[in-house]
Amino acid sequence: MFPKACYLGFTGTPLLKKEKNNFLKFGKLISPHYSIRQAVEDGAVVPLLYEGRHVEMTQNQAAVDLWFDRHTKGLSKEQKADLKKKYARAEMLNKTDQVIFMRAFDIS
């Protein structure tokens, strides 16, 4: 539709998982240099504001055990053992809705 259009990328970090070289996607550097500050002053982009934040990554074992007991009341020992095995790894606990909600609330 726009034969002379081009992609512009303000980044030094790879944007694509497979492609680690942004120049393959966006092409060579623009000359003269066009900085993000200039783009903000021109009104082409809005300023990027960010704040580093540490989110607590520990689990409350008592709360986890209580949750597990409440949600597995009608299950057999084998079913409970299977679930414990699945959720024993920290990354599985970190994906639960409650943990995600708690972290999002903390950040907001």
trRosetta pair geometry for C-beta under 8 A, 3 or more apart (Angstrom, degrees):
i j d omega theta_ij theta_ji phi_ij phi_ji
1 5 8.0 15 81 -3 77 139
2 5 3.5 58 113 -29 121 121
6 26 8.0 77 166 -165 93 67
6 27 6.7 -57 -161 22 117 145
7 25 6.6 -63 90 143 157 83
7 26 4.8 -113 100 -120 110 72
7 27 7.2 142 58 8 91 100
8 26 6.9 75 -136 -153 16 118
8 30 7.6 3 -125 -39 97 136
9 15 6.8 -112 -144 -24 134 143
9 22 5.6 -140 104 -180 155 126
9 25 7.2 66 -34 95 149 109
9 26 4.2 -97 8 -83 120 157
10 36 5.1 98 -166 -83 141 98
10 39 6.9 -95 -76 14 145 159
10 45 7.3 -52 -1 -35 154 171
11 15 6.2 97 81 -55 161 103
11 22 6.2 179 85 -103 102 162
12 22 7.8 -129 -134 12 25 145
14 17 8.0 112 132 -95 117 18
14 19 6.8 -174 -160 104 109 64
14 20 4.8 -54 -99 -142 149 51
14 21 7.4 -14 -108 -34 103 18
14 22 6.3 -157 -115 -51 52 88
15 19 7.9 -5 65 80 71 103
15 22 6.1 79 7 -105 98 102
15 25 7.1 -91 56 55 118 159
16 19 4.0 29 81 47 130 96
16 20 7.9 -116 76 -61 83 30
16 22 7.9 148 13 -97 95 63
16 25 6.5 139 -14 -51 134 147
19 22 7.6 114 129 -82 109 35
19 24 5.6 -130 -161 68 127 131
19 25 6.1 115 118 -41 157 110
21 24 4.7 80 93 -10 102 106
21 25 8.0 159 102 -1 63 82
22 25 5.8 -63 -161 43 50 104
22 26 5.4 0 158 17 87 117
23 26 6.4 -71 -119 61 30 82
23 27 6.5 -39 -165 134 65 8
23 28 6.4 37 -151 -91 108 40
23 29 7.9 -44 -108 -41 108 67
29 33 7.4 -20 167 -101 116 72
30 33 7.0 116 87 -122 82 28
30 34 5.1 -15 91 11 137 110
34 38 5.6 -113 -164 76 65 137
34 39 6.7 78 156 -55 98 93
35 38 4.8 104 56 5 77 98
35 39 7.1 -136 102 -3 45 87
36 39 5.4 -54 -149 37 37 114
36 40 6.4 40 152 -21 68 102
36 45 6.9 -64 -154 72 78 141
36 48 7.4 -42 180 11 142 112
37 40 5.8 -53 -151 34 30 111
37 41 6.4 29 152 -16 64 107
38 41 5.6 -55 -147 39 33 112
38 42 6.1 31 154 -17 67 109
39 42 5.7 -56 -144 41 30 110
39 44 4.4 -80 -163 66 82 114
39 45 4.5 27 137 21 117 108
40 43 7.7 40 178 -71 30 25
40 44 7.7 -81 -62 50 21 73
40 45 5.9 -57 -78 78 60 82
40 46 7.0 54 -123 -164 87 17
40 47 5.1 48 -126 -73 138 77
53 107 6.0 105 125 -124 160 89
55 103 5.0 44 -168 -145 139 105
55 106 6.2 122 -132 92 91 134
55 107 6.5 -32 -88 -64 116 99
56 106 7.4 -113 21 -164 95 170
57 94 7.4 -4 -151 -104 88 121
59 63 7.7 -139 173 64 76 102
59 64 5.6 29 165 -45 119 134
59 90 7.0 -150 -22 -129 126 88
59 93 5.6 -6 -94 141 140 154
60 63 3.9 45 96 18 114 116
60 64 6.5 162 85 -17 59 84
61 64 5.5 -54 -145 37 33 113
61 65 6.2 33 157 -19 67 105
62 65 5.8 -54 -147 37 29 110
62 66 6.3 31 153 -19 63 107
63 66 5.7 -53 -145 37 31 112
63 67 6.3 34 155 -20 65 106
64 67 5.8 -55 -149 36 29 112
64 68 6.3 30 153 -20 64 108
64 93 6.8 -26 -117 -130 129 132
65 68 5.6 -54 -146 36 30 113
65 69 6.3 31 156 -19 65 106
66 69 5.9 -54 -147 36 29 110
66 70 6.4 26 157 -16 64 109
67 70 6.0 -61 -150 38 28 109
67 71 6.1 5 162 -3 66 117
67 98 7.7 -127 -118 24 151 162
68 71 6.3 -71 -142 47 24 98
68 72 5.8 -7 170 4 65 123
68 80 7.9 92 169 -153 105 95
68 83 7.4 158 -146 121 100 123
68 84 7.3 58 -154 -89 143 83
68 87 7.5 -170 -97 80 115 150
69 72 6.6 -76 -133 48 19 93
69 73 7.3 54 163 -70 58 74
70 73 6.8 -19 -164 -37 27 104
72 75 4.5 -55 -168 27 81 126
72 79 7.3 178 -154 112 104 100
72 80 5.0 99 169 -106 143 93
72 83 6.3 -157 -95 55 132 157
75 79 3.8 -121 -175 92 111 128
75 80 5.1 141 104 -54 121 79
75 83 7.3 27 141 -5 171 135
76 79 4.7 97 51 7 76 102
76 80 7.0 -139 95 -3 40 87
77 80 5.7 -56 -148 38 31 111
77 81 6.2 32 154 -21 65 107
78 81 5.7 -53 -146 36 30 112
78 82 6.4 34 152 -22 63 104
79 82 5.6 -52 -150 33 32 114
79 83 6.5 29 153 -15 64 105
80 83 5.8 -56 -150 39 32 109
80 84 6.2 34 152 -21 66 106
81 84 5.6 -51 -145 36 32 113
81 85 6.4 36 154 -22 63 104
82 85 5.8 -53 -152 33 29 113
82 86 6.6 29 150 -19 63 105
83 86 5.5 -54 -149 35 35 112
83 87 6.1 5 162 5 70 111
84 87 6.3 -70 -139 53 27 91
84 88 5.9 51 157 -56 65 99
85 88 5.7 -33 -143 -2 25 121
86 89 8.0 -74 164 22 32 94
86 92 6.1 174 150 -160 68 163
87 92 4.9 -140 -121 112 49 129
87 93 5.9 86 -171 -68 88 78
88 92 7.5 46 45 43 37 133
89 92 4.9 88 71 2 87 104
89 93 7.6 -165 96 -3 47 85
90 93 5.6 -58 -153 39 41 110
90 94 6.1 42 151 -24 72 107
91 94 5.4 -51 -144 36 36 116
91 95 6.7 35 156 -22 63 105
92 95 6.0 -59 -155 32 33 110
92 96 7.7 52 147 -42 60 88
93 96 6.0 -32 -164 -5 43 114
93 99 6.4 106 150 -45 69 155
94 99 5.6 -132 -143 128 35 152
94 100 8.0 88 164 -63 56 74
95 99 7.3 43 42 62 12 126
95 100 7.1 15 -161 -49 32 113
96 99 4.8 85 63 9 87 104
96 100 7.0 -162 90 -5 42 89
97 100 5.8 -60 -146 40 31 110
97 101 6.0 31 158 -20 68 109
98 101 5.8 -55 -146 38 27 111
98 102 6.2 30 155 -22 64 108
99 102 5.7 -53 -145 35 30 113
99 103 6.4 25 157 -15 64 106
100 103 6.1 -58 -149 38 29 107
100 104 6.3 27 155 -17 65 109
101 104 5.8 -58 -146 39 29 110
101 105 6.2 29 156 -19 65 108
102 105 5.9 -56 -148 37 27 111
102 106 6.4 29 152 -21 62 108
103 106 5.5 -52 -146 35 33 114
103 107 6.3 30 156 -17 66 105
104 107 5.9 -56 -147 38 30 108
104 108 6.2 27 156 -18 66 108
105 108 5.8 -56 -143 38 29 108
